[in-house]
Amino acid sequence: MKKYDYKELTEKLERCKNIDLKDVTLDDVDDIKDMKIDRRKSRDERILDFISKTKNPYIFKVNGKLVRIRFSEDSNLTADDCLTRCLENLYK
């Protein structure tokens, strides 16, 4: 496995997760279509690569729009639960 500076990556995550979306421009983030993930690597290494290579792992652009991802503090919710809840709210 490639060597990573875990302290640096942890600091980057903390710094990036607290950025206000109003302070971000399209030039500040990576375009999702340009993100390459090597599926031959282990899950952990893919995550570490993604965090280290992206400008902000929480904010990116999709079709010219800013997209922010956040994670629930509720450890009982899965990503599927969150996406389902989001879609249900959109199509009420």
N, C-alpha and C positions, 0 to 999 in steps of 0.2 A: 504494500500500500504506500502511495505517495506520502511524503512527510507534509504535515499541515501544522501551522501555528495555531493551536486551538484557542489560546488566549486572545490572539488577534481576531479570529473568527467569531468568538463569543462577544468581543467588544463591538465588532461590526454589526452583529445581529441586534444587540441592545441599541446601538446608535440608530440603525435603520428602522427598527420597529417603532420608534418614537417620533419619527419625522411626520410632520403635519402634511397631509396631501396638498393643502393650499400652497405650500412652499416648494412643490415639485413641478418641474416643467417636463415636457416630453423629451427634451434633450438630456435630462438628468437620469433617465432610466433606459434599460435595455429593451429591445423589441423582442417579444416572445418568439417570433419567427426566426430570429438569429441565434437563439439559444440552442446549443447542441449538447445532448446528453449521451454519453457512451454507455449503452445498455449492457455492455460486457462487464462493466465494473460492478462491484458489490453495491448494495443499496446504500450503505454508509458512505462509501467513497463517492457515489453519485451525488449524494446530499452535500458532502464536503466540497466537491468540485463546483457544484452550483452556487453555494454560498461564497466561495472564494472568487469565482469568475464574474459574478453579476455585480453591477453597481449597487443595487439594493434588492436583496432577495424577497422583499415584501411588496415591492411596487415594480410594475413593468408595463409596457404598452402592448395593446392588442388592437390591431386595425386602427391605429392612431389615437386610441383612448387609453387613459391611465387606468390601471387595474391594481387594486390593493388587496392583498390577502391578509387575513388575520386568523388567529387560532383561538378557540374558546378556552377559557380557564376551566370549564367544566370537563373534567377528564372522562366523563361518561358519554360524551357526544363524539361520534365519528365524523369524518369528513363527509360521508354519505348523508348522515343526519343533518349536517349544516347545509349542504347543497339542497337537500329535499325541502328543508324549512324555507330556504331562500326562494326556491321555485314556487312553493305553495303561496308565499307572500306576494310574489309577482303576479300570479294568476288567480287571485281571489276575486 
